Amino acid sequence: ELAQRVATLHVASGGRFCLGVGAGSTEADYVGMGLPFAERFRAFDNCMTSPDRLLCGEPLEGLQPGAWTDTGLRPPIVVGGRPDGVWFRRAASGDRRFDGWMGSMRSATADELCAGLQRWRDVAGSRRALVSTIPAGRPDLGEVLAQLAEAGFDDAILFADRHDDDEL
């Protein structure tokens, strides 16, 4: 079902959709779902294999993805993780499931992410790099976005801490 939803978004967007994935870093999220936090990396690795195969057009357990358009079914997939983390290293070293890296301002500063981007470019070249979870209400938002752009990030994703009229 995940592969179907991702392919639908990718095709409906005319190929402009990019999927960001990650193992998660908040233990409370795992506890709330009754899942072991310590197993998150193994679980994430296992969960990525089947959808990726289907999105690449490979048959899997009797499922055969169809060719909907010339766009193909698989969007670019970026993996989230700290610049010193396992998924950063795996994506940079050529894990074919991941087309780029997504750093988070929830777990790293702009300076740390910019340093991580330099390491990413040294290993992965021009492959996509973006920053997510940038609080839209930061008083220094303009300066932070300028710093990230100057460093060479491809995209930045803002989020609202609060969903009220002042924040939105």
Phi and psi in degrees as GROMACS dihedral restraints (atoms count N, CA, C in turn):
[ dihedral_restraints ]
;  ai    aj    ak    al  type     phi  dphi    fc
    3     4     5     6     1   -60.1    20    10
    4     5     6     7     1   -45.5    20    10
    6     7     8     9     1   -60.2    20    10
    7     8     9    10     1   -40.4    20    10
    9    10    11    12     1   -62.1    20    10
   10    11    12    13     1   -45.5    20    10
   12    13    14    15     1   -65.4    20    10
   13    14    15    16     1   -42.9    20    10
   15    16    17    18     1   -64.1    20    10
   16    17    18    19     1   -45.7    20    10
   18    19    20    21     1   -61.7    20    10
   19    20    21    22     1   -40.3    20    10
   21    22    23    24     1   -61.6    20    10
   22    23    24    25     1   -46.8    20    10
   24    25    26    27     1   -61.8    20    10
   25    26    27    28     1   -42.4    20    10
   27    28    29    30     1   -63.0    20    10
   28    29    30    31     1   -47.5    20    10
   30    31    32    33     1   -68.4    20    10
   31    32    33    34     1   -44.1    20    10
   33    34    35    36     1   -63.4    20    10
   34    35    36    37     1   -28.8    20    10
   36    37    38    39     1   -86.0    20    10
   37    38    39    40     1     0.8    20    10
   39    40    41    42     1    70.0    20    10
   40    41    42    43     1    27.8    20    10
   42    43    44    45     1    88.4    20    10
   43    44    45    46     1     8.7    20    10
   45    46    47    48     1   -91.5    20    10
   46    47    48    49     1    -7.4    20    10
   48    49    50    51     1   -76.7    20    10
   49    50    51    52     1   138.5    20    10
   51    52    53    54     1  -126.6    20    10
   52    53    54    55     1   129.6    20    10
   54    55    56    57     1   -96.9    20    10
   55    56    57    58     1   123.8    20    10
   57    58    59    60     1  -102.0    20    10
   58    59    60    61     1   129.0    20    10
   60    61    62    63     1  -131.2    20    10
   61    62    63    64     1   160.4    20    10
   63    64    65    66     1  -172.3    20    10
   64    65    66    67     1   163.5    20    10
   66    67    68    69     1   -77.7    20    10
   67    68    69    70     1   -20.0    20    10
   69    70    71    72     1    93.3    20    10
   70    71    72    73     1   152.3    20    10
   72    73    74    75     1  -130.5    20    10
   73    74    75    76     1     3.7    20    10
   75    76    77    78     1  -108.1    20    10
   76    77    78    79     1   110.1    20    10
   78    79    80    81     1   -59.9    20    10
   79    80    81    82     1   -35.7    20    10
   81    82    83    84     1   -59.6    20    10
   82    83    84    85     1   -34.6    20    10
   84    85    86    87     1   -62.3    20    10
   85    86    87    88     1   -39.8    20    10
   87    88    89    90     1   -71.9    20    10
   88    89    90    91     1   -43.6    20    10
   90    91    92    93     1   -59.3    20    10
   91    92    93    94     1   -42.8    20    10
   93    94    95    96     1   -62.8    20    10
   94    95    96    97     1   -26.2    20    10
   96    97    98    99     1   -96.9    20    10
   97    98    99   100     1    -0.3    20    10
   99   100   101   102     1    71.8    20    10
  100   101   102   103     1    27.9    20    10
  102   103   104   105     1  -112.0    20    10
  103   104   105   106     1   147.0    20    10
  105   106   107   108     1   -75.4    20    10
  106   107   108   109     1   118.2    20    10
  108   109   110   111     1   -58.4    20    10
  109   110   111   112     1   -39.1    20    10
  111   112   113   114     1   -64.7    20    10
  112   113   114   115     1   -18.4    20    10
  114   115   116   117     1   -97.7    20    10
  115   116   117   118     1     7.7    20    10
  117   118   119   120     1   -61.5    20    10
  118   119   120   121     1   -37.1    20    10
  120   121   122   123     1   -70.3    20    10
  121   122   123   124     1   -41.8    20    10
  123   124   125   126     1   -64.9    20    10
  124   125   126   127     1   -44.2    20    10
  126   127   128   129     1   -62.7    20    10
  127   128   129   130     1   -42.7    20    10
  129   130   131   132     1   -62.1    20    10
  130   131   132   133     1   -45.6    20    10
  132   133   134   135     1   -58.0    20    10
  133   134   135   136     1   -46.3    20    10
  135   136   137   138     1   -64.5    20    10
  136   137   138   139     1   -39.4    20    10
  138   139   140   141     1   -70.2    20    10
  139   140   141   142     1   -21.7    20    10
  141   142   143   144     1   -84.6    20    10
  142   143   144   145     1   -21.3    20    10
  144   145   146   147     1   -68.3    20    10
  145   146   147   148     1   -52.5    20    10
  147   148   149   150     1   -64.3    20    10
  148   149   150   151     1   -50.1    20    10
  150   151   152   153     1   -59.1    20    10
  151   152   153   154     1   -38.9    20    10
  153   154   155   156     1   -63.8    20    10
  154   155   156   157     1   -42.8    20    10
  156   157   158   159     1   -60.6    20    10
  157   158   159   160     1   -45.1    20    10
  159   160   161   162     1   -64.3    20    10
  160   161   162   163     1   -42.3    20    10
  162   163   164   165     1   -65.7    20    10
  163   164   165   166     1   -26.7    20    10
  165   166   167   168     1   -83.0    20    10
  166   167   168   169     1    -0.5    20    10
  168   169   170   171     1    89.6    20    10
  169   170   171   172     1     9.7    20    10
  171   172   173   174     1   -84.8    20    10
  172   173   174   175     1   137.8    20    10
  174   175   176   177     1   -68.4    20    10
  175   176   177   178     1   148.8    20    10
  177   178   179   180     1  -147.2    20    10
  178   179   180   181     1   117.6    20    10
  180   181   182   183     1    47.2    20    10
  181   182   183   184     1    48.7    20    10
  183   184   185   186     1    86.4    20    10
  184   185   186   187     1    -8.5    20    10
  186   187   188   189     1   -89.9    20    10
  187   188   189   190     1   134.2    20    10
  189   190   191   192     1  -126.8    20    10
  190   191   192   193     1   107.5    20    10
  192   193   194   195     1   -65.3    20    10
  193   194   195   196     1   142.6    20    10
  195   196   197   198     1   -91.3    20    10
  196   197   198   199     1   162.8    20    10
  198   199   200   201     1   -94.6    20    10
  199   200   201   202     1   106.8    20    10
  201   202   203   204     1   -82.5    20    10
  202   203   204   205     1   -43.8    20    10
  204   205   206   207     1  -149.5    20    10
  205   206   207   208     1   178.3    20    10
  207   208   209   210     1   -70.6    20    10
  208   209   210   211     1   -15.4    20    10
  210   211   212   213     1   -64.6    20    10
  211   212   213   214     1   -27.6    20    10
  213   214   215   216     1    83.8    20    10
  214   215   216   217     1   169.8    20    10
  216   217   218   219     1   -97.0    20    10
  217   218   219   220     1   -21.3    20    10
  219   220   221   222     1   -97.4    20    10
  220   221   222   223     1   117.9    20    10
  222   223   224   225     1   -81.0    20    10
  223   224   225   226     1   169.9    20    10
  225   226   227   228     1   -61.4    20    10
  226   227   228   229     1   140.2    20    10
  228   229   230   231     1  -121.5    20    10
  229   230   231   232     1   122.5    20    10
  231   232   233   234     1  -109.9    20    10
  232   233   234   235     1   142.1    20    10
  234   235   236   237     1  -106.2    20    10
  235   236   237   238     1   133.9    20    10
  237   238   239   240     1   -84.4    20    10
  238   239   240   241     1   148.5    20    10
  240   241   242   243     1   169.1    20    10
  241   242   243   244     1   159.4    20    10
  243   244   245   246     1   -66.1    20    10
  244   245   246   247     1   151.7    20    10
  246   247   248   249     1   -62.6    20    10
  247   248   249   250     1   -13.9    20    10
  249   250   251   252     1  -110.3    20    10
  250   251   252   253     1    14.7    20    10
  252   253   254   255     1   -97.0    20    10
  253   254   255   256     1   171.2    20    10
  255   256   257   258     1   -64.1    20    10
  256   257   258   259     1   -40.5    20    10
  258   259   260   261     1   -73.2    20    10
  259   260   261   262     1   -31.6    20    10
  261   262   263   264     1   -59.2    20    10
  262   263   264   265     1   -50.2    20    10
  264   265   266   267     1   -63.4    20    10
  265   266   267   268     1   -41.3    20    10
  267   268   269   270     1   -67.2    20    10
  268   269   270   271     1   -42.8    20    10
  270   271   272   273     1   -65.3    20    10
  271   272   273   274     1   -42.2    20    10
  273   274   275   276     1   -65.8    20    10
  274   275   276   277     1   -31.8    20    10
  276   277   278   279     1   -86.3    20    10
  277   278   279   280     1     2.1    20    10
  279   280   281   282     1   106.8    20    10
  280   281   282   283     1    16.7    20    10
  282   283   284   285     1   -56.0    20    10
  283   284   285   286     1   113.2    20    10
  285   286   287   288     1   -63.4    20    10
  286   287   288   289     1   -15.0    20    10
  288   289   290   291     1   -74.1    20    10
  289   290   291   292     1   -16.4    20    10
  291   292   293   294     1  -121.6    20    10
  292   293   294   295     1   129.2    20    10
  294   295   296   297     1   -98.9    20    10
  295   296   297   298     1    -3.1    20    10
  297   298   299   300     1  -175.7    20    10
  298   299   300   301     1  -176.2    20    10
  300   301   302   303     1  -123.4    20    10
  301   302   303   304     1   143.0    20    10
  303   304   305   306     1  -126.7    20    10
  304   305   306   307     1   111.9    20    10
  306   307   308   309     1   -89.9    20    10
  307   308   309   310     1   154.3    20    10
  309   310   311   312     1  -118.5    20    10
  310   311   312   313     1   131.9    20    10
  312   313   314   315     1   -79.5    20    10
  313   314   315   316     1    -0.9    20    10
  315   316   317   318     1   -76.2    20    10
  316   317   318   319     1   -28.2    20    10
  318   319   320   321     1  -119.9    20    10
  319   320   321   322     1     1.6    20    10
  321   322   323   324     1  -150.6    20    10
  322   323   324   325     1   154.4    20    10
  324   325   326   327     1   -83.3    20    10
  325   326   327   328     1   166.8    20    10
  327   328   329   330     1   -60.0    20    10
  328   329   330   331     1   -40.5    20    10
  330   331   332   333     1   -62.5    20    10
  331   332   333   334     1   -42.8    20    10
  333   334   335   336     1   -64.1    20    10
  334   335   336   337     1   -41.0    20    10
  336   337   338   339     1   -66.8    20    10
  337   338   339   340     1   -39.9    20    10
  339   340   341   342     1   -64.4    20    10
  340   341   342   343     1   -39.4    20    10
  342   343   344   345     1   -64.8    20    10
  343   344   345   346     1   -40.7    20    10
  345   346   347   348     1   -62.7    20    10
  346   347   348   349     1   -38.5    20    10
  348   349   350   351     1   -62.4    20    10
  349   350   351   352     1   -39.9    20    10
  351   352   353   354     1   -61.4    20    10
  352   353   354   355     1   -43.4    20    10
  354   355   356   357     1   -63.6    20    10
  355   356   357   358     1   -41.2    20    10
  357   358   359   360     1   -59.0    20    10
  358   359   360   361     1   -48.9    20    10
  360   361   362   363     1   -63.4    20    10
  361   362   363   364     1   -36.8    20    10
  363   364   365   366     1   -62.4    20    10
  364   365   366   367     1   -35.7    20    10
  366   367   368   369     1   -97.5    20    10
  367   368   369   370     1   -43.4    20    10
  369   370   371   372     1  -102.7    20    10
  370   371   372   373     1    -1.5    20    10
  372   373   374   375     1    66.5    20    10
  373   374   375   376     1  -132.2    20    10
  375   376   377   378     1   -90.3    20    10
  376   377   378   379     1     9.3    20    10
  378   379   380   381     1   -58.6    20    10
  379   380   381   382     1   150.8    20    10
  381   382   383   384     1   -55.2    20    10
  382   383   384   385     1   140.0    20    10
  384   385   386   387     1  -142.4    20    10
  385   386   387   388     1   130.5    20    10
  387   388   389   390     1  -138.1    20    10
  388   389   390   391     1   166.6    20    10
  390   391   392   393     1  -119.5    20    10
  391   392   393   394     1   132.8    20    10
  393   394   395   396     1  -116.7    20    10
  394   395   396   397     1   175.6    20    10
  396   397   398   399     1    50.5    20    10
  397   398   399   400     1    47.1    20    10
  399   400   401   402     1   -89.0    20    10
  400   401   402   403     1   117.8    20    10
  402   403   404   405     1   -61.9    20    10
  403   404   405   406     1   121.6    20    10
  405   406   407   408     1   -64.9    20    10
  406   407   408   409     1   -23.5    20    10
  408   409   410   411     1   -89.5    20    10
  409   410   411   412     1     7.8    20    10
  411   412   413   414     1   -60.2    20    10
  412   413   414   415     1   133.3    20    10
  414   415   416   417     1   -65.9    20    10
  415   416   417   418     1   -24.6    20    10
  417   418   419   420     1  -103.4    20    10
  418   419   420   421     1    26.3    20    10
  420   421   422   423     1   -55.5    20    10
  421   422   423   424     1   -45.3    20    10
  423   424   425   426     1   -59.3    20    10
  424   425   426   427     1   -44.5    20    10
  426   427   428   429     1   -65.8    20    10
  427   428   429   430     1   -41.3    20    10
  429   430   431   432     1   -64.6    20    10
  430   431   432   433     1   -45.7    20    10
  432   433   434   435     1   -62.6    20    10
  433   434   435   436     1   -38.9    20    10
  435   436   437   438     1   -63.9    20    10
  436   437   438   439     1   -42.1    20    10
  438   439   440   441     1   -62.0    20    10
  439   440   441   442     1   -45.0    20    10
  441   442   443   444     1   -65.7    20    10
  442   443   444   445     1   -40.3    20    10
  444   445   446   447     1   -65.8    20    10
  445   446   447   448     1   -43.7    20    10
  447   448   449   450     1   -63.7    20    10
  448   449   450   451     1   -34.8    20    10
  450   451   452   453     1   -68.2    20    10
  451   452   453   454     1   -25.4    20    10
  453   454   455   456     1   111.4    20    10
  454   455   456   457     1    15.3    20    10
  456   457   458   459     1   -65.0    20    10
  457   458   459   460     1   144.7    20    10
  459   460   461   462     1   -79.9    20    10
  460   461   462   463     1   -34.3    20    10
  462   463   464   465     1  -148.9    20    10
  463   464   465   466     1   158.3    20    10
  465   466   467   468     1  -135.2    20    10
  466   467   468   469     1   135.0    20    10
  468   469   470   471     1  -115.5    20    10
  469   470   471   472     1   118.2    20    10
  471   472   473   474     1   -91.4    20    10
  472   473   474   475     1   154.6    20    10
  474   475   476   477     1  -140.1    20    10
  475   476   477   478     1   156.0    20    10
  477   478   479   480     1   -99.1    20    10
  478   479   480   481     1   124.9    20    10
  480   481   482   483     1   -66.5    20    10
  481   482   483   484     1   -39.5    20    10
  483   484   485   486     1  -118.1    20    10
  484   485   486   487     1   153.1    20    10
  486   487   488   489     1  -114.5    20    10
  487   488   489   490     1    53.4    20    10
  489   490   491   492     1  -114.3    20    10
  490   491   492   493     1   174.3    20    10
  492   493   494   495     1   -60.4    20    10
  493   494   495   496     1   -38.2    20    10
  495   496   497   498     1   -66.0    20    10
  496   497   498   499     1   -40.5    20    10
  498   499   500   501     1   -76.8    20    10
  499   500   501   502     1   -38.5    20    10
